[in-house]
């Protein structure tokens, strides 16, 4: 873990201490405010121990001329090494939980992002957010939204840096330990899944249910009563579902797999579709089929839970790029002919909209590649025959 001495972090450490105590925790060990990241050992209200690695920064409202009105920022910076990316510590064993957030003293809020999406990160960078989201967070106590990340700026984007849209979370101090437990299971999961989980936790908190979905959540698929995996795992069906429910990474993977299952069933019922095959190979689309004897490859993607310009949106890029080829993080029309967008995250119904990749907007900077964010408008039909004629 890289450490940064000489930090003036007293105000931030004091805010974290107050938030932990306000959310019912007991501090076993508090860090020095002069060295970051700040590591805390905490006893939660249920007695469980938490070891928190806090990358805590300052958040405030922009005061610079030329910035949009009502814009806030979290300034990500320790020290003065601004010419290299910095690795963020994430414990692969899960023993320590990394938190990456800003302390917004003016609004009595914390603003958090997924540390995995900012690993590595540059100093000094800013994460901007708007007045309207700050207002909702103040009123509700727990609020999440989606932020698009762009590569413009003075630094080039390294291949291992992620530029996918990210989920921001703003919360009041009394929910700090709920946030810490949330991050234990949410770091690194898909942005859409992270937003859904944030929304579910917010619903629970407003109903006074103690964020039950941090521990358990509903499963949106009913598997068969008997399955060879049950025999392989040696678990009854209820225990297997409980395991998936309690592990958000498993749940996120299941939700993506469930979308593919529903798409496969829809394609099976589609007249004119033959030779349908599910592909489970890295770098390959999800399905191969013939439609009226024409071979087609189909990729399945979930839309974001948040709309853009009133429309469902697909974050259409890979998490990382190949070394020496920054454009490799984007898809090309030649990789598959059809994109199937699952709009369950918005409608809570397993339904799809289809588009030909050759009609999708091109990437603005990478010739031969598709735009990294795609809006699903009314021109996207709900079945293949309407798309293909």
N, C-alpha and C positions, 0 to 999 in steps of 0.2 A: 504494500500500500504506500503510494507516494504521499508524503506529508509536506505541509507548507507552514513553516515557522514565521513568526513576525506578523501574524494576522491580528487585526484589531476587531476581535469578534465578541467582545463582552456584551454588547447590546443584543446580538443574535443569540448567544448562549443563554442570557437571562430570559429572552422570549421563549426559547425552547423549554427551559426549566419551568417557567410559569405555565406553559401549555401542557406539559406532562402532568404537573400537579393538578391543574384545572380539569384534566380529563381522567382523573382518578388514579394516576400512577404514582409510584414511589421511586425516587431516584436513589439508586444504590451507588452509582459512581458518576460524577460529572467531570467533563474534560477541562483542560486549560483553555481559556478563550483566545490564547495567543498562537495556537497551532491547529490547523485544519487538515482533514475533516474532523469534526467534533464527535467524539465517541461517548455514548451514554450507555450505562447499564441500568435497566428499569424493571421494576416489578409492576406488572399490570394489575388491575383490580381483582382479577381472578387468581393472582399469585404467580402467573407464568412470567418467566424472565425474558426480557427482550434486550438484545445487544444491537444498538442503533449506531450506524455510521452516517453522520449527518453532513452532507455537502450543503451548507446553509449560506445563502447569499442575501444581498439587500434588494428589496423590491420597493419601487416608489412610482409616483406619477412623473412622467417626463416634464422637464421644465425647459428643454432646449427649443430654440426657435426652429421653425421648419418642420417640426414633428406634428402629426395629426392631433387635433384636439381630442381630449379624453383618452389618450394613450398612456398605458403604464408599461413598466418593464422590470424584468429581473436581470440584474447585471451579474454575469457569471465570470468571476475573477478571483484568483488568489495570487499574490505576488506580482511579478512583473515579466514573467517569461511568456511573451505574447507571440513568439515566433515558432512555436511547436504545439502539436496536440498533446493533451494531458489525459492519461488513462484514469478512468473512474473505477474505484475498487468495488467489485461485486463478488461476494462470497459464493462460490459454486456449491458449497456444501449446505448453504442455507442457515448456517449458524449465526451469521450476522446479517442484518437487514440494512441495505443502503437506501438512504433517503436523499433526494435531490430537490431542494425547494428554496423559495425566497421568503424572507420575513418582511411583510408589508406593514410597518408600524403605523403608517397614516390611517390604514383601514382596519387594523387589528385582524389581519388575515395572513394565512400561509398560502403560497402559490407553488404547486408541486408539478413535476414532470417525471416521466419514466427515465430513471438513470441509465437503462440499457440503450435508449435511443440517443443519449448524449455521451456515450462511451465509444471513442474518445471525444473530448471536447476542447475547444479553443478558449484561451483567456486573451483578451476580454471579449465576450460576446453578450448580446442582449436577447432576451426572450420577451417579446412584446405581447400585450393583451389589452383588452378594451374596457372602458368604463362600464359598459352595460353588463359585462360578466362580473366585474367587481361588485356592482350593485346587487345582482342576483345572489352572489355568494354571501354578502352581508345580510341579506334578508332571509335566506334559507339556511345558511350555516354550512352548506355542502353543495358545491356546484361544479360540474365538469363540462368541458366543451372541446371542440376540435380546433387545432391550429395547423395550418399548412406551413411547411418549412420550405424555404427557397434557398437556392445556392448563390444568389447574388451577394456581393460584398467583396472585401479586399482579399479574402483567403480562398484558395482552391479547396474543393471538396475531395478528401482522400477516399480511396476505394472502400475502406472499412467503415467509413462514416455513413450513417443512415440518413436519408432525406425523406422518409415516408412521413405522412401527416402524423401529428402526435396529439395525445389527449392531455389537456391541462386540467388541474383540479385546484379549486380554491376552497378553503374551509376555515372556520373559526377555531380559536385555540382549544375549545372544549372537545374537539373531535381529533386532536392530535394522535392519540393512541389508536383510534379507529383507522386513521391514515396509515400509521406504522404497520398495523396488522394487514391492511389492504395491500401495502407495498410488498409484504412478505410473499404474497401469492400472485401479485399482478406484474411484477417487474419482468419485462421482456415479452409479455403476451401481445397479441395483435391489438392495434389501436382501437379497432371497433369493439373487440371484446372488453378492453379496458374501459371504454366509455359506457358500455352496457352495465358492467359491474359497478362503476361509479354511480350511475343512475339508480340501480337497484339499492345500493347502500343508502343513497340520499332518500329514497322512498321509505326505507326502514327507519332511518333516523327521524324523519318528520312524523312518522307514526308512533314514535317512541318504542320501537322494537329492537333497539340496541344493535343495529347493523347485522342482523342475522345472516345476511348473504355474504358476509366476510367469511363465515364458517361453512355455510351450506347454501345451495341455490337450486332452483328448479331444473329439471332435465326436460328437454323439449323433444324427446324421442322415446318411444316405447319399444324396446328391443324384444325379440321373440323370447318366449318363456324358457326355451331350452336352446343352448348354443354350445358349440364345441369349445368356445373360449371359457365358458363357465367351468367346464371340466378341466381345462388346462390350468386355470387360475385357482381352482379349488375353492371357489366362493359361490354362495347362493346369489341369486339375481339382486336381491335387496341390498346386500352388502357391497356388491360391485357398483351399483348405482350410487350408494352412499360414498364410496371411494371417489368416483368421478365427480360427484357433487362437491366434495370437500377439497378437491385439488383443482384450482382454477386453470392450471395449464392443461390438465387432462380435459377439463370441461370445454376450454377453447378449442382444443383439437377435435373433440367430439362434435362441437357445433359446426366446424368446417366440414367434417366428414359427413354429418347429417345432411348438410346442404347438398353434397354430392350424391347422397343416396336419394334424396327427393328429386334431384335433377335426373338421375338415372331412371327412376320410376316414370317421370314425365316423358322422357325420351322413348321409353319402352311402349308407352301408350300412343305415341305419335305415329299417325299413318304415314307411310313412306320411308320410315326409318328401319334399316336392316343392318346386320353385322355390328350391332352396338357392342363396344368393348370398353371396360374401365381400365385406364392405364395407370400404373403405380410405379413410374420410373422418374427419377430426378431429371429435370429439364424438359420433361414431356408434358403436353396438355393432359387434361383429366380424362377425356373421352375420344374415342375414334368411332365413326359410324359411316354408313352410307345413307344418303337421303335421295331417293329415286335414282339409285345407282351411282350417285356422285359422292366420292369420299370426302369426309369433313372431319376436322379436329376441333374439339370444343373445350374451352377453358372455363371453369367455374370460379367466380369471385363473389364474396359477400360485399354488399355496399356498406358504407359507413352509417352508423346510427344517426348521424347528423346530416341534414341536407345542405346543399350549396346552391344559392340562388333559387331556393324552393324546390330543388330536384335531388333525388338520390345520387350519390357520388361513389365511384369506385376509385380507391387509391391504387393506381395501376403501375406499380413498379416493384422491383425487388429490393430487399433490405440493404444489400451490399452490392458493390461493383467489383468486377475482376480487376486485378492490378494492371495498370497501364491502359485500361479501357473504361473510362468513366461512363460512357454511354451504354455499357453492358448492363447497367441496372434497369434499363428500360426494355420493354417488349417490342418486337417487330411484327408486322402483319404476317410475315411468312411462318411464324411459329405455330399459328392455328388460325382457322378461318372464322370461327364464331366465338364471341364472348357471351357467356350466360351470367347475368348479374342476379344474384339472389337478394331479394329485397326484404327478407325476414327481419333484419335488424331494425327496420322502420315500421313495417306493417304487422310484425309478429305472426305472419302467415308465410308458409313455405311456398313462395311463388317466385317466378323468374321473369326477366326481360332479356331479349336477345338482340345482338348487333353483329354485323359482319365487321371483322377487323379492318378490312380495306376501306371502310367508311368512317373509321374512328379518326379523330384529329391527330395530325402528326406532331412529333415533338418539336419544340421551337428551336432547339440547338443541336439535336442529334439527328442528322439525315437518316431516313430509313427506319426510324424508331417512332413509337406511338407516344402520345402525350401521357404524362405521369398521372394525371387526374382526369377522369372521364365522367361527364354528367349523363345520367339516364333519363332522357326526356320522353315525350309521348310518341316519338318515332320508333322507339324500341318496342316491338310486339311481344306478346306473352307466350308465343309458341314459334317453333321452327317453320311450319308451313307458311305462316303469315310473313315471316322474314324472307324466306327463299322463293315463295311463289310456286 
